[in-house]
Structure formats: C-alpha cells, structure tokens
C-alpha cells in the first residue's frame, strides 16, 4: 500500500496513527517553532526548505472543537530524519512564520 492510499484510509484515533507511524520509522518528536520544526532530543532544526510533509491525519473532537488536531508525518529532504508533528487546528497561526504555515498547509491540503 503506498502512502497516499494509507493517507486516505485514515485512523479512528490519534494513538492508532502515531503507533502506525512509529512502526514505519517516524520516531522523531517535532515541536513547532516560529521559523522551523525542532526535535529537542536530537537537537535538530528543520526549516521549511529542509523537510516535506509525507502524510497527515486530521482528528476532530466529538464534543469540543478545541480538541481538533492534525498529525503530520515529516521527512527531512536528505532522508536522515523521520518524525511527527502533532498540532491543534489553527494553533500554528499564532506562533509560526508565514513560510511555516504555507509549508504545512500547502503540502497537507493540496
């Protein structure tokens, strides 16, 4: 099954998606910063021109729209890093640069 088929399939819970991604080597835990993604444990910073969004999964809270989240499967362009970014819908708008927002939105929704 290729990534796009897998992406369309989706998961029932965030835990299922994260476990599946971890099994496939997405072991890094990324945090969103203003101009880059950071894996603090590996002391790694990925700027928009250094990574691609390979898959994304959207989860909607049943009772509270504030519980909506997106999981991004991220790979560095050099192929040395695979990790995940978990982010609430729209949360990056306040703390991310326009380049970061464009990178996450364009590769995820187009």
C-alpha positions as CSV (number, residue, x, y, z in Angstrom):
1,X,0.0,0.0,0.0
2,X,1.5,3.4,-1.0
3,X,1.5,6.4,1.3
4,X,-1.5,8.1,-0.5
5,X,-3.7,5.0,-0.1
6,X,-2.7,4.8,3.5
7,X,-3.4,8.5,3.9
8,X,-6.9,8.2,2.6
9,X,-7.7,5.2,4.8
10,X,-7.3,7.3,8.0
11,X,-7.4,6.1,11.6
12,X,-10.0,6.1,14.3
13,X,-7.8,7.5,17.0
14,X,-4.6,9.6,17.2
15,X,-2.9,6.8,19.1
16,X,-3.5,4.4,16.2
17,X,-2.0,6.8,13.8
18,X,1.0,7.6,16.0
19,X,1.7,3.9,16.6
20,X,1.5,3.1,12.9
21,X,3.8,6.0,12.0
22,X,6.3,4.9,14.7
23,X,6.3,1.3,13.3
24,X,7.2,2.8,9.9
25,X,10.2,4.8,11.3
26,X,8.6,8.1,12.2
27,X,10.3,8.2,15.6
28,X,11.2,11.9,16.0
29,X,9.0,14.1,18.1
30,X,8.8,17.6,16.5
31,X,7.7,20.8,18.0
32,X,6.6,23.8,16.0
33,X,8.7,26.9,16.4
34,X,8.3,30.3,14.6
35,X,10.6,29.6,11.7
36,X,11.4,25.8,12.0
37,X,10.4,22.4,13.4
38,X,12.6,21.2,16.3
39,X,13.4,17.8,17.7
40,X,14.8,18.8,21.0
41,X,16.1,15.3,21.9
42,X,18.2,15.1,18.7
43,X,19.0,18.9,18.7
44,X,17.7,19.1,15.2
45,X,16.1,22.1,13.5
46,X,14.2,21.7,10.2
47,X,13.4,24.9,8.2
48,X,10.7,24.8,5.6
49,X,13.2,24.2,2.8
50,X,14.6,21.2,4.6
51,X,11.6,19.0,5.0
52,X,8.5,17.6,3.3
53,X,5.0,16.6,4.7
54,X,4.6,13.0,3.6
55,X,1.2,12.2,5.3
56,X,-1.2,14.0,7.5
57,X,-4.2,12.9,9.6
58,X,-7.0,15.1,10.9
59,X,-8.9,14.2,14.1
60,X,-12.0,16.1,15.2
61,X,-13.1,16.2,18.8
62,X,-16.5,14.8,19.3
63,X,-17.8,17.4,21.8
64,X,-15.4,20.3,21.7
65,X,-13.9,21.9,18.5
66,X,-10.9,22.9,20.6
67,X,-9.9,19.2,20.6
68,X,-9.3,19.1,16.8
69,X,-5.8,18.1,15.9
70,X,-3.6,17.2,13.0
71,X,-0.7,14.7,12.9
72,X,1.9,15.4,10.3
73,X,4.4,12.8,9.1
74,X,7.6,14.8,8.3
75,X,10.7,13.7,6.5
76,X,13.9,15.7,6.0
77,X,14.8,16.1,2.3
78,X,18.2,14.5,2.9
79,X,16.4,11.3,4.1
80,X,18.2,11.3,7.5
81,X,15.2,12.1,9.7
82,X,11.5,10.9,10.0
83,X,9.3,12.3,12.7
84,X,5.8,13.5,13.7
85,X,4.4,16.9,14.5
86,X,1.1,16.9,16.4
87,X,-0.7,20.2,16.3
88,X,-4.1,21.6,17.1
89,X,-6.1,23.1,14.2
90,X,-5.1,26.6,13.7
91,X,-2.7,26.7,16.7
92,X,0.3,27.3,14.5
93,X,-1.2,30.5,13.1
94,X,-0.2,32.4,16.2
95,X,3.3,31.2,16.6
96,X,4.6,30.2,13.2
97,X,6.0,32.3,10.4
98,X,4.1,32.6,7.2
99,X,6.6,30.3,5.5
100,X,6.0,27.6,8.0
101,X,2.2,28.0,7.7
102,X,2.4,27.8,3.9
103,X,4.6,24.7,4.1
104,X,2.3,22.8,6.4
105,X,-0.9,23.9,4.6
106,X,0.2,23.5,1.0
107,X,1.7,20.1,1.4
108,X,-1.1,18.8,3.5
109,X,-4.2,20.1,1.7
110,X,-3.1,20.2,-1.9
